[in-house]
Amino acid sequence: MHSTRAGNTMAHPGVLIGCDIHPVFNVVESIDVFGERYLARVFTPAERAACGEAPERLAARYAAKESVLKLLKIPADVAVAWTDIEVSADPNGAPSVTLHGRAAEIAADLGITTIELTLSHDGGMAMAVAAAMVGLDVELAA
């Protein structure tokens, strides 16, 4: 089986990648138009606390959520809440992602246990890349 659509497990090792770029202005405009409704629908309380009032940081997290959705290859008819994908920082400050609800179920179905994430923002644009290995047992040398 080679499909990576939700509900199917890869029968061979592989790497799944998702990337996204998002204009910071779109986040600013969404906050201006929809306010709290937009913020609560897209970002978890922890994400909002970590970003404060910085729209470029929120835009990077939005791009990260899109990247993870692309990595999971979510079909158009499957609903995943934005807040099911939560972006935070690990103890060293590197971005990390935690999946909840339907997103976690889809990742488990694909055999994904860890998603690596990188974020950036500059010049009014935010971007993210998410990657996961599937079907490989990796041992790191000491």
Buried (B, 14 or more C-beta within 10 A) or exposed (E): EEEBEBEEEBEEEBEBEBBBBBBBEEBBEBBEEEEEEBBBEBBBEEBBEBBEEEBBBBBBBBBBBBBBBBBBBBEEEBEBEBBBBBBBEEEEEEBBBBBBEBBBBBBEBBBBEEBBBBBBBEEEBBBBBBBBBBBEEEEEEE
